[in-house]
């Protein structure tokens, strides 16, 4: 049986979508992966582009609200922003582990120009470029 992982972010547009894509790419044989947001805003075009450059297609991903997963029990809930961390505990059944914001930097690598470019854009206050609103 696969462990179930949920990546959480405010907009479910960039960081959580990229993390979902990476984990599926690297370990779909061991993990069932999903992502959600506290206020979904649509998929970020830069995230799609950066992941495409890495050989991973997330263009079919959609932003989903955290409430959609309220009844589902995850083994791991990985938050990639403080807003998601605060709200997740009140909505989700307690997972086996919560992993905080800094894990995503390791997961994304943060070393290549592409990862840094998207991570920087996704953490700014500007409106993200969106594929699906």
C-alpha angles and dihedrals in degrees: 000000000000123000112243118232129189121193113205132198137151099256101019085219108112126353097038091043092051092047090050090050094048095048092047089049095047103036115007088136090065105029138051102212134200137158134206143171139220090227108015114210105175135272115308114238093214091055090052091049095047093048091047089054088054090051097255122119115212095156091113093054118112131202110253131192118244090233088069088071099041095113096043121092116221127195090215131023110189115192120202098187137033096244091058092045092055096047099038095071092056095049108032129067105252109274122214091257138011114207118196138229100283095063092074092063089059093044094050092043095228089212106094122077089242097053092046092047094053096040090052094049093046093053096052123097093239122111110270120236102250134206096189119023 
